[in-house]
Amino acid sequence: MSYDLTFYGTGAAEGIPCPFCDCFLCRNAREKGGKEIRKRTMFRINEEVCIDLGADSFAASQMYGDFIHLQHALITHTHEDHFAYMMMNVRNMAYARTSEPLHLYFTDKAFELVEFFRSQQVLLKGELQQMERDGVIQFHRLEFWQTYQIAGLEVTPLRGNHRGNMDENSALYRIKLPSGKILFYGLDTGYYYPETFDWLREHGPVDYLISECTFGTQPGRGDHPDGHLDWNSCLHLFRQLLEQGTLHAESHIYLTHINHCHNSTHEDLVQMARENADLPCPITVSYDGMQITD
């Protein structure tokens, strides 16, 4: 089984279908299934490394590949759909796990969540510090704009336009893969900050841009929204990245983190991406279980 560059989930916080919702999009997903179903977001770089370990990671591991040799999780921010803390205890309950800890990476103020968990007796049965002592998990704090070597990858977190539970900015990850190709993982975020655009301009083009498109075709959010992107603001973002040389004709854009509010079906979004003729690089609407192979 190949774990490389696989979308373990492509939905937003409520998933599609939202279990409490009877809107058209949720009814459509229940009826059609397949690519219309979206678990909460997670991305597997390879067997050892993933981005986020969220609310549906347990179910996704059963469908797309287990976590036996997963050793590093780059966390974008502390919202529960991106970091499900119970997964730490799930690893603790694995009596035939690998001896290496599961390394969890947080940026900036997000690391304050670790201190919060350490101080609580009502979470994780109060056993978090024991898990650390036993080598079940290990926490790491990353700084924005600094480059790290993690499991053979060159990883740089950039500041995203989105706030997590600890009032931290989200982390957007630029990753140099073993092949030499550059992947940029841009979610959760609104329109990029000027310093993020500047850093990307100074550090050359990317081959794969994984971008959120949370609010899909919802109108009226403006060209440069905070918090999350939509189809309109995505196009403005992509054009700016093209103008500054971060994207180029050989780049490939993948849309993910799609919610059900005022949105379009997977088929509708695919059609919109197909008809978007003003960009030289292709746009693919991702779906759960999809693998990047180009």
C-alpha positions in Angstrom: 0.0 0.0 0.0 1.2 3.5 -0.9 0.4 6.2 1.7 2.1 9.0 -0.3 0.2 12.2 -0.8 -3.2 10.9 0.1 -6.2 12.9 1.2 -7.6 11.2 4.3 -10.3 13.8 4.6 -11.4 16.8 2.6 -14.3 18.3 4.6 -14.5 21.1 7.1 -15.5 20.9 10.7 -19.0 19.4 10.2 -18.1 17.0 7.4 -20.5 16.2 4.5 -23.1 15.1 5.2 -23.4 16.9 8.5 -25.2 14.3 10.6 -27.7 16.8 11.9 -28.5 18.5 8.6 -31.2 17.9 6.0 -30.1 20.5 3.4 -29.9 19.6 -0.3 -26.1 19.1 -0.2 -26.3 16.7 2.8 -29.2 14.8 1.3 -27.3 14.5 -2.0 -24.3 13.1 -0.2 -26.4 10.5 1.6 -28.0 9.5 -1.7 -25.0 9.4 -4.0 -22.2 8.6 -1.5 -18.7 8.2 -3.1 -16.9 11.5 -3.7 -19.8 13.5 -2.2 -18.9 12.2 1.3 -16.3 14.3 3.0 -14.6 13.4 6.3 -12.9 16.0 8.4 -9.6 17.2 6.9 -6.3 15.2 7.1 -3.5 14.7 4.6 -0.9 11.9 4.6 2.5 12.9 3.2 3.9 9.4 3.4 3.9 6.4 5.8 5.7 8.4 8.5 4.3 11.9 8.2 0.8 13.5 8.1 -0.7 16.9 8.3 -3.3 17.1 11.1 -4.8 14.3 13.1 -8.4 15.2 13.3 -11.9 14.2 14.2 -12.2 11.4 11.6 -8.6 10.2 11.5 -9.6 6.9 13.2 -12.2 6.1 10.5 -9.9 7.3 7.7 -7.1 5.0 9.0 -9.3 2.0 8.5 -10.2 3.0 4.9 -6.9 4.4 3.5 -4.1 3.0 5.6 -3.3 2.4 9.3 -1.0 4.6 11.5 1.3 1.8 12.7 4.4 3.5 11.2 3.0 7.1 11.4 5.7 9.0 13.5 5.1 12.7 12.8 2.0 14.8 12.7 2.3 18.4 11.6 -0.7 20.2 13.2 -2.1 23.3 11.4 -4.0 24.6 14.4 -5.9 23.6 17.5 -9.4 23.3 16.3 -10.8 19.9 17.0 -11.5 18.9 13.4 -7.7 19.2 12.9 -6.4 17.9 16.2 -8.4 15.3 18.0 -6.6 14.9 21.3 -8.2 11.5 22.0 -5.9 10.0 19.3 -3.0 10.4 21.7 -4.8 8.0 24.0 -5.7 5.7 21.2 -1.9 5.3 20.5 -1.4 4.8 24.2 -3.8 1.8 24.1 -1.8 0.1 21.3 0.3 -2.5 23.1 2.2 -3.5 20.0 3.1 0.0 18.8 6.5 1.0 17.5 9.0 2.2 20.1 9.4 5.6 18.6 7.1 8.3 20.0 4.4 9.9 17.8 5.9 13.4 17.4 3.3 16.2 17.4 4.3 19.6 16.1 2.6 22.9 17.0 3.5 26.4 16.0 3.6 29.5 18.1 0.8 30.0 20.6 -0.8 26.6 19.6 1.8 25.0 21.8 0.0 26.5 24.8 -2.6 23.7 24.3 0.1 21.2 25.4 0.5 23.0 28.7 -3.3 23.1 29.1 -3.5 19.3 28.6 -0.7 18.7 31.0 -2.4 20.6 33.7 -5.8 18.8 33.4 -6.9 15.7 35.2 -10.3 15.5 33.4 -8.8 15.1 29.9 -7.0 11.9 28.7 -7.6 10.5 32.2 -4.9 12.9 33.5 -2.3 10.6 31.9 -0.7 12.9 29.3 2.5 13.5 31.2 2.8 9.7 31.8 2.4 9.2 28.0 5.3 11.6 27.5 7.4 9.8 30.0 6.6 6.4 28.4 7.5 7.6 25.0 4.0 7.3 23.5 4.0 10.9 22.3 6.4 13.7 22.1 5.6 17.4 21.6 7.6 19.9 19.5 7.2 23.7 19.1 7.9 25.1 15.7 8.5 28.7 14.9 7.0 30.5 11.9 9.4 31.1 9.0 12.0 28.6 10.3 12.9 25.5 8.3 13.2 22.1 10.0 14.3 18.7 8.8 11.6 16.2 9.7 11.8 12.6 8.6 13.6 13.4 5.4 11.4 16.4 4.6 12.3 20.1 4.6 9.4 21.7 6.5 8.7 25.4 6.9 5.5 26.7 8.7 4.2 30.1 7.5 1.6 32.2 9.2 -2.0 31.6 8.1 -4.9 34.0 8.3 -7.0 31.9 10.7 -7.3 31.7 14.5 -7.4 28.5 16.6 -8.6 27.7 20.1 -5.5 29.2 21.7 -5.9 32.4 19.6 -3.0 31.2 17.5 -2.5 31.8 13.8 -2.8 28.6 11.8 0.3 27.1 10.2 0.6 26.8 6.4 3.3 24.3 5.6 5.8 24.5 2.7 7.4 21.1 2.3 10.2 20.0 0.1 9.6 16.3 -0.7 12.3 13.7 -1.2 11.6 14.0 -5.0 12.7 17.6 -4.8 9.2 18.8 -5.6 7.6 21.5 -3.4 4.2 21.1 -1.8 2.5 24.0 -0.1 -0.4 23.1 2.3 -2.6 26.2 2.7 -5.5 25.6 5.2 -7.1 26.8 7.3 -6.7 30.3 6.1 -8.3 33.4 4.6 -6.5 35.5 2.1 -2.8 35.2 2.8 -1.0 37.9 4.9 1.4 40.2 3.0 4.4 38.6 4.8 3.3 35.1 3.7 3.1 36.3 0.1 6.5 37.9 0.5 8.1 34.7 1.9 6.7 32.6 -0.8 7.9 35.0 -3.5 11.4 34.9 -2.1 11.6 31.1 -1.9 10.7 30.1 -5.4 7.8 28.2 -7.1 5.7 25.4 -5.7 4.7 22.2 -7.6 1.6 21.3 -5.6 -0.7 23.8 -3.9 -3.2 22.2 -1.6 -5.6 25.0 -0.9 -8.7 25.3 1.2 -12.0 26.3 -0.5 -14.1 26.1 2.6 -17.1 28.2 1.5 -17.2 27.0 -2.1 -19.6 29.1 -4.1 -21.0 31.2 -1.3 -21.4 34.8 -2.6 -20.7 38.1 -0.8 -17.6 37.3 1.1 -15.3 39.7 -0.8 -12.1 39.1 -2.7 -9.8 39.0 0.4 -11.7 37.4 3.3 -10.3 36.5 6.7 -10.6 33.1 8.2 -11.5 31.0 5.2 -11.5 31.1 1.4 -14.2 30.5 -1.1 -14.2 29.9 -4.9 -14.0 33.7 -5.7 -11.2 34.5 -3.2 -9.3 31.3 -4.2 -9.2 32.6 -7.8 -7.9 36.0 -6.6 -5.3 34.2 -4.5 -4.2 31.9 -7.3 -3.8 34.8 -9.7 -1.6 36.7 -7.2 0.5 33.6 -6.7 0.9 33.3 -10.4 1.9 36.9 -10.8 4.6 36.6 -8.2 6.0 33.3 -9.6 4.9 31.0 -6.7 2.6 29.2 -9.2 3.5 28.4 -12.7 2.1 26.5 -15.7 3.4 23.2 -14.4 2.0 23.7 -10.9 -1.1 21.7 -9.8 -3.8 23.1 -7.5 -5.9 20.9 -5.3 -9.0 22.2 -3.4 -9.9 20.7 0.0 -11.5 21.6 3.3 -15.0 22.1 1.8 -18.0 22.6 3.9 -21.7 22.1 3.2 -23.0 25.7 3.8 -24.1 27.5 0.6 -21.9 25.1 -1.3 -22.0 23.1 -4.4 -21.8 19.3 -4.9 -18.5 17.7 -5.7 -19.7 17.3 -9.3 -20.6 21.0 -9.5 -17.2 22.1 -8.2 -15.4 19.8 -10.6 -17.3 21.4 -13.5 -16.4 24.9 -12.3 -12.8 24.0 -12.0 -12.9 22.4 -15.5 -14.4 25.6 -17.0 -11.9 27.9 -15.3 -9.8 28.8 -18.4 -8.0 31.9 -17.1 -5.4 30.0 -15.2 -2.6 28.1 -16.9 -2.3 25.4 -14.1 -5.0 22.8 -13.5 -7.3 22.8 -10.5 -8.5 19.5 -9.1 -11.3 19.2 -6.5 -10.0 16.7 -4.0 -12.1 13.9 -2.5 -11.5 11.5 0.3 -9.0 8.8 -0.5 -7.6 10.6 -3.6 -3.9 10.3 -4.1 -1.6 12.8 -5.9 0.3 10.9 -8.5 1.5 13.4 -11.1 
